[in-house]
Amino acid sequence: MPNSSDPSDPASSDMATGDTASSSGTPRTLTQMFREWDDAALVALLLERPELAFPAPTDFSQIASRATTRHSIAQALELLNAFELWVAHCDTVAHCTTMSATGSSSPAGPPPTERADVWAARQRLLGLGLFWGDSASMRPVRALLTHLGESPPVDVPDPRPPSFDGAARQSPDLVAKVAAGSAFELVRRMGVFVEHCDHQPLKQRRSGGVGARETRAIAARIDVPSAVATAYLEIAQAAGLLGLSTDGTDELLVPTEAFDEWQQLELARQWALLTHAWFEDHPPSGPGTFKRLCLEAFGSPAGGYVLSAEDMRTWLAWQRPRRPKGFDRAAATMLEQASWIGVTGLGAVAPFAPAIDADLLGSWLPARVDHVLVQADLTAIAPGPLTSDAAHDLGALADVESRGGATVYRFSQESLQRAHRLGWSVSEIAKAVEHRSRTPIPQALGYLIHDLDRLATTPTGQISEPAQTVSHLSPRRGRPVAATPGTETADQLDPQEAASIVATLRAAGVGPGSAQGTASGAEMEGGRVPDTMLGSPLPTLREAVETGETVWFGYVDTTGASGERLVRVTAVDEGRLRARDSRSGEPISVPLHRITAAHIVRAGTRAGA
């Protein structure tokens, strides 16, 4: 038996700090081998085994120490393919057997096979820090035998990865067309989904994610299965299109400013951003390196090979024989999601997918249009993918009736009333329809639009609810919108008119306080409106947060039009009022700078009391 102090003995320290090399120049310790490496080799090691770099090591001996722990070695073994693992097993067992029998430090190594393949495998093992020395005289780190066992392997794996030359094939051009169509649908549906969250924010559970009912609503909204809707939500969050906002005790998922910026991108670049988020930050389908490894199974996109889930399991069995549990399931999930994301088409990988090439995808996508063709039956046909502004307008004013080569929208009384409730005035709706249509507006549609004001007023004279969210027309979420030249301001109320309106509201029993027991306009000195109406609304809103009372507030939207609402305030923070409608309970978010007045509604008390 060799002396226990011999550094070549696997029972001695793998990370001895001595720098003395053997007469042949072979590193005699793992630490020395790391020290002799160039920067490129060290960077490659730390990228493949990131646990060696955190926390930041102070010297090479710390890297060597971490590289020899059982947990780190187990993770490194998961990176080896079947042939590399076999070579590691043979070299480890042969080294220990030879050392025990003869005291020699030259391992017998694996059985004869292609010398170049064995050499490449040994270089890989050295590069991962699982062995030290050189390819002619390799010594395993001590913990390696614990993981590999003492029995040498029997079967010799193929040194080459499995090929699927017998698999079915598709035309690469046809694959690209189908994948481009899926990419377009991904972008379109994502826009519809996140825009919907602007009007109806999703409540996030304390454990993360959203409830089953909300998931089903998302699925119905974008016409996908519930499992796919969940993936849309996860990808939107990973891409930064949705963020958390507090509403009292609830956490709501709402669009971010990044969504506004995303909407302005070209369609291909919108897809690239979503696909990159899916590759790198979507754990249910596996880490990014795992997804790229799976795509390598398809070979060159020019081949058009169609692989099944069974083919992928065969591929992974060779590429990662010690892969973690659940990777086969993740591979099946990855293949399924890749088909509707646009990474694959007809079961083959798309030419623009491996590199997420937006420019190449752009050559397969039709140009965007900003108009539709309104028909006499109140439908509107989009002759191509719509620009973000046009899609926003049509999505607010109409419902999608069918999709395909051209999306068909349908205008109805319900869709127009919904837009009216979201803050669209009659004139805005009429102008938007006229601007987007390349055909004359049907008379029936004109009647529906101009009937909105009549339908919005009840027989008792109660004013209908204005915008659900005042800022929905803002081109940039959370940013103040500058007034455009020519904006009319002459219709703003002066104090006397405000007092008259408040008195009318009280008399009707729908304003800030009822007629009974409240001050009328005549009771106000000199016709002056109370300070709570003309002063800063902030104190009133904050008081309402504490008391939970109903608040009436007036506001001015982005077009300069005024409106009012009755709400229960839940929070005043980050420059916004967050509340729920007093009747429908729908969440509302309004910038404070757009609120002109606020008043707590208390029956039987004076205004502002």
C-alpha positions, 0 to 999 in steps of 0.5 A: 500500500502507498504511503498515506501522505502520497498526494497521488493516493485518493485517500489523501487530500485532493486539494493539497496546497503544494505547487510542486509538479511531477517531473513530467509537468503533471499537476500533483493536486487539484489546487495546483491544476486550477492554478495552472489553468488559463482564464477561459478554462476557469470561467468555463468551470465556474459557469458549469459549476456555479456553486463553486463561485458563491460566495466569492472564493479568496483563493484556488484552494477554496475552489478546490475544497468546494469542488470535492464536496459530495453535493457539488460532485453529485451536481457535476455528475448530472452534467455528464453524458453516458459515455463520459460517465462510463469513462469516469467510472472506469478510470475511478475503479481502475485507479483504485484497483491498481493503486491497491494492488501495485501501488502504481499511480497509472490507472488501467483506464477503460477498455479499448475503444476509440482513442479520440473519444476517450481522450475527449471524455477525459478532457471533459472530466478534467474540465469539470474538476472531477479528476486532476492531473492530465489525460494520461495520468488522471486521479479522481477526487476522493468523493467520486467513488462514493457516487459511482460505486466500486463495480465497473460498468459492463456495457460500453455506451455509444460515444456518439449521441443517438441520431433520429435519421429514421424519424418523420420529416417535414418541409423546413419552409412549412415548419417555419410558416406554422411556427410563425403562426404560433408565434403571432398567436402567442403575441396576440393572446398575450396582449389580450390577456395583459390588457384584460388585467389592466381592467380587471386585475388578478388577485394573487394568492398568498402562496403565489399564483392565482385561483382556479376560477381566475385561471378558467376566466383567463383561459376563456378570455384568450381561448386556450386550455387552463394549463396553457393559461397558467403558462401565459400568466407565468411567462407574462410575469417572467417577462416583466409584463405583469407586476404586483400592486397592493389593494388594501390587504390584497396583492393584485397582478397589473400591467407594468410600464414594461408592457407599454414598451413591449406593445410598441415593439415589432411583433417579432421582437415581442415574440423574442422577449416572451420566448427568452423569458420562457427559456430562462425563467420558466421552471415548470418547463425546465431551466434554459440549459435543459431546454437548449439541450432538448432542442439539440436533439432535433439537429439542424432545423434544415433537416425538419426532423419530427421527434416524439416524447419517446425520442426525447426520453431516449435523447436525455437518457444518453445526454443526462443519464443521472438527470434529476427526477422530473426532467422527463416530465419537464421535457414533455411539458417543454415540447408541448409548450414549444408548439404553441410558443412558436419554437416548433412547428408540426413537431420540428424545430423552427429555423428561428427558434434555437437562436431566438432570431427575431429578424429571421422570424420577421421575414415569415410574418405579415406586415401589421395594419392599422385598419379594419373593414367594417361590414353592414352586419356590424362585423369588422375584418382585420386584413392582417395583424393589427398594430398595438394601438389598433388592437387596443381600440378594437379590443375595447370596442368590439368582441372577437368573433373568429380568428384565422387568416383575418380576425373578425370583430363584432360590434354590439350594444354590450361591447360599446356599453362596456367601452363607455363604462371604461371611460370612452366617450361617445365622440371618442368611440365614433372617432375611433371607429371612423379612424380605423375603418376603411369602409363607410360606417353602417347606419346601424352602428352609428345609431348604437354609438349615439344611443349610448348617452341615452342608455347610460341615464336611468329614469331617476336621473342618476348619472351612470358610472364613468370610467372603471379606470381613468388612466386606461387611455394613457399611452404610458402606464403611471406617467402623466400625460401632457396636454395636447395643443388645442385641448378645450378647457373652457368647459371646466366648472367654476365654484358657483357651478360646482355648488349648483351641481352638488345641490342638485345631486343632494336633492336627487339623493345620489350626490355627496349627502342627501337633501335631508339634513345637508347644507344647500348651496344657499347655506354656503356663505357667498355661494362658496363651496366647502373646503373639502370640495375645492381643497386638496382631496388627499386628507379626505381620501386618507380619512376614508381609508381609515373609516371605510366610508363611501367617498364621492370624487370628481376627476378629469380624464386624459382628454379633459373630460370630467367625471365622478364616482362613488367608491370605497377607498382601500389605499392611497399610495404611490400617487394613486387612489385605489378603491372599489366601486360602491355598487359593483365592487370592481377595483379602481385605480386613479392617479391622484393628480386627476382627482379634482374633489373628494367628499365623504358621503354621510347621510344626515350630516353637513358637507365635509362633516 
